[in-house]
């Protein structure tokens, strides 16, 4: 009898009741996502505010969906936390996930509507949060910008289209062979896309986002441009930057926590400068001045030396030192050995011993001997 009574209590609703409002909001967001993918502005408008529709309209989307993770309701208003998942057609291998906060209202007829959709607190913006996105497709690139003319975005596409085959020629073709470039309107907007203070990127022409370690599930990396710093570069400098960042996209699967920044940044610069015609003193002016002033680095640059908040001259010397280390490997052991060394370091799995093991295995040398050769190489190239 006791068992029967307990069973009856459970059957009669002894468990938690489903949240009807949360279900309704999820259904609303499902309809909103479907309308966006179908480019159905009328259907989208029936779900609430329509600004996002105009901002995202030109973006080539393969997927767009929301998953409500929490709902806080006060009478006829509510705030929803949701994960937005989207993919760019032909570029993203898996969905990008972005945490969003949506405000909603409920009308007298019981229907919910979206009043706003914005990044969750302490998370990065998406490009369309900053305005209407303009899109240019290249042969190997997808360029999206806010506030930039179509002509400027085509210039970026041309640079990226040149970069992709250059990178494949150096690294090989075991990567996607395409790149996504985001062009925000300002340094502050660039920082917004990265979820960091603008001061962290002042003077930095571009950065590449993405998951290190090559899980196979990460979406395509994004090359994010700092329009202020990029605009002051000459034609060669602009190409070097885009090729450098594209190299990061190509090497991502073999760039792990075991890879020191002198190697990942140095290799990207090595590929970037390959066809530039720049001599060592032209490409490494800060390190050249440092040597001419009677100084010689005692060791390869540390990860800390690459901090964006570092002194600008020290940061430049770190990049230049990493580039010349990779250039020396290519000169003395050959480009194929440089590629093999990069892969061997990344495949080690942990930082401790990764460089030393790869130097012994691939280059047949020790870290101490390599450092001694690198210091002499700096003097020979820049002194």
N, C-alpha and C positions, 0 to 999 in steps of 0.2 A: 504493500500500500504506500509506504514512504517513497519507494522508487517511482511508482506511478505518479505520485503527487509532484515530485521534483521534475519529472519529465513534462508534466502538464504546465508547470511554472515556466520552464524554458521555452516550451512551444508557444506559450501565451505572451512571450516578449520579455522574458527575464534578462536577456542580453541587452547590449547597448542599442539604442535606436539609431537608424541611419540618419545622417544629416541631410535633410531635404534641400536646404539652401546651397550647401556645397555641391550637391549633385546638379542642381539647376545651374550654378555658375560654371561647372565643368562642361555641361552641355552647351552653355552660351559660348564658352571659349572654343569649343569644338566647331561650332557653326562659324565663329569668327575666323578661325584658321582656314576652314574650308573655303570661305568666301574670298579670303586673301589669295589662296592658291589658285582659285578659279578666276581671279581678276573680276569678281562680281561686286562692284562698288555698292549697288543697291542693297544686296544681302549683307555686306559688311556694315553699311550704315545702320541697318536694323539691329546691330549688336551694340551700338554705342558710338563714341567719337570716331571720326574718320580720318584724322590727321595721319595716322600711321599708314593708312592705305596709300595716300599720296607719296609718303616718304619712301615706302618699300616697293612701290609699283614697278620700277624698272629692274629690280634685283632678280636675277634668274634663280628662282627657288625650286629645289626638288622636293623639299619637305618643310613643313611649318606646323608645329603643334604645341599645345600647352598641357601641363599636368599640374593641377591644383594640389599644393602641399599643405596649405592651411587657410582657414577662413575665419575672420573675426567680424562678427555682425553686430551692428547697433541700430535697431529699428529698420529703417528703410535704406540704410547705407551699410557698406561692407568693405573690408580690405582683404584682398586675397594675395597669398604668396603662391607663386607658380614657377615652374621650370619651363622656359621656352626652349624648344629643340628645333633646329633648322639646319638645312643643308643647301649649299650652293650647287646648282646643277652642273655636273661634270667636273667638280673640283673637290668636294668634300667626300671622304670615304665613309665618314660616320657623322652623326649629328653633332653640331656645336650646341652646348647647353648653357643657357644664361638665366640666372635667377632674376625674376621680375616681381614687382609689386603693383597690383592693379587695384584701383578704387572703383567701386560700383554703387549703383543706386537701384532701388526697386520702386516701380511706379504703382499707381493705384490698381492697375489690372494684374499685379503680381509678377510682372516681367522684370528681370535684371538687365542692366545696361552697363557697359564699360564707360567710365568717365575719364580714366587716365591709365596708362600703361608705361611704367618707367623702370629703370634698373633698381634692383633691390639695394638696400643700404650697404655701402662699402663694396659694391661690385662695379665692374667696368661697364661703360656705355657700349651700345651697338652703334654703328655708323648712322643708322636711320634715326636714332635718338637726337642727332645733331642737325637734321634737316633732310631735304629731299635728295635722294641718292641718284647720281648720274652714273651710267655704266658704259664702259667701252670694252669690247672684246678684242683681244689680239690673237695671234696664231697660237701662242703658248701662255697667254695671260688673260686674267680677268681683272680689270681696274675699276674700282668704285670710288667715287669722290663726292664730297659735299662742298659746295661753294666754289668748285673749280670748273673752268670751261671745258667743253668737249675737246677743244684743241689741246689743252694742257694734259688732259687724261690720255689722249692719243699719243702724246709725247712719252708719257710713262709706259704705255703699252709697247711702244717701239723699243724702249730701253729694256723692258722685261723680255720681249721677244728675242732680242739679241743676247740677253743674259742666259736664257735657258739652254740653247745649244752650246754656248761656251762652257757652261757648268757641266753639261753632259760629256763634252769633249775631255774635260779634266777628270771628272769623278766616275763617269760611266752612266749607263742608262737605267740602272736599277732603282729608279725613283719615278714619281708621277710624270715628270717632264712638263710641269705647268706651275704657275704661281699666281696667287691672289695678292693684289696690291690695294691697300686702302689709303686714300688721300683725304685727310680731314682738312678743315679750313684754317686751322691755327695750331700753334704749339699746345695751347690749353686743350684744344679738342683732341689732339694726339694723346695727351696725358689722360684725358677722359676715356679713351678707348683702351688704355692700358691700366686704368684704375690706380694711377700713381700721380704724385705731384708733378707739375710741369717742370719744376727746377731739376728733376732727375734727368730730363731729356734735352735741356737747353744746349744747343750746339751739336746734338746728335742728329744726323741727317735721316736715319731710318732705323727701325728695329724689326726683328722677326719674332713673332709669338709662336707657340706650339709646344707640344709635349716632347720632352727629350726622352730617348730610350726606345722609340719605335715600337710601340705595343701592337701596331697594325690596326688599331681602332681609332687613333687620333685623327681628327679632320685635317684638311690641308692647312698648313701654316698661313698666317697673314703677315705680309710685309707692310708695316705701318710707317708712313712717311711723315717727317716733320717738315711741313712746307716752308717754314721760315729758314731753317738751316739748309735745306735742299736747294732752295732758290739761289743761294749765293755761290753754289758750286759751278765750275765750268763744265763743258760737255764731257770731258774725260772723267772728271770727278763724279758726275751724275751716273755715268755708266759703271764706274768702279763700285759705287754704292749699291746699285741695283744688282750687279753681279755678285757682290759680297753677300747680300741678303738672300739671294736665290740659292747660293751655295749652302747657306744654313738650312734651307728647305730640303735640298737634295741630300744632305748628310745627316738629317735628323735621326734616321733609324740607327745610325752608328754613333750618335752623340749621346753619351750617358753620363751619369754622375761620376764615372771614372775619367771623363775627358776634361783636362784642365783648359781654362779659357785661353791660355797662350796658344794651344793647339787648335781649338775650334775657331777662334777669331783669326789666328795667324793663317790657317788654311783658307778661310773665306777670303782674306786679303790676298793670299797667293793667287787664288783663282781670279779674283777681281782685277789684279794688276797684270795678269798674263799677257793680254793683248793691248795694254795701255800705252806701251812705248816709254813708260816712266823708268828712269834710272833709280838706283837705290837711294842716292841722296835726295832726289826729287820726291820719292814716295815716303821717305823717313826723315823729314827735316828736323824734327825735334830731337831724335836720337843722334842725328848727325851733329847738331849743335852741342849736344851733351858730350859727345866724344871730343869734339874740337875744344871744349872747355876743360879738357883733361880728365874727364870721368869715364869710367867703363862699368856697365852693370856687372854685379858680382854673380847674379843668378838669373835664370829665366823668370819672366814676370809671374807673379802670383795672381790668384783669382781676385784678391783684394785690390790689386793694382788696376783692375778693369772696372771698378765701381764708378758709376756715372756721377757720383758726388765727389769724386776725386779731383785733385788739381788737374786742370786741362792739359798742362804740359806732361805731367806724369801719366795721365791716361793715354795721351798720344804716344809716349815712349813705350807703354805696355803693348799697344797695338802694333807698333813698328817693330818691337823686339820679337813678338810672336810671328809676325810676317817673315822677318829675316831668318828665324829659326826654321820655318817651313821651307823657305826659299833655299836655305843651305841644304836641307835634306834632298830637295829636288835636284839641286846642282851636283851634289856629291854622291848620292845614292840612286838618284833617278826619280822621276815623277811616280812611277809605279810603286816604288818603295815608300814614297810619301803617303800614297793612298793606303797601302797595306799597313803602314804604321798607324795611321788614323783609325782604321778599322780595328786593329789589334788592341789599341788603347781602349776604345769604346767597348769592345767585347769582353774586357777583363772583368767587368761587373762591379768593381769597387775601386775607389781612388787609390788607396794604398797599394803601391807596387805596380800600378798599371803602366806608367810611363817606363819605369825601369825594366819591366818584363818585356814590353814591346820593343824597347831599344835593343835589348839583348837578342830577342827572337828575330826581329826584322832587320835591324841595322847592324847588329853585331858589335855593339858598343855599350858603354855604361853611361849613366847620367852625368857623372863627373867628367868623363872624357868628352861627352857631347857638349857640355857647358863650356869646357875649355876651348873646344873647336868653334863654338858659337861666338864666344868673346873675341877670338882671333878673326872670325869672319866679319864681325861688326867693324873691326878696325880696318880690315882690308877693303870692305865695301864703302865705308863712310868716312874713314880717317883721312 
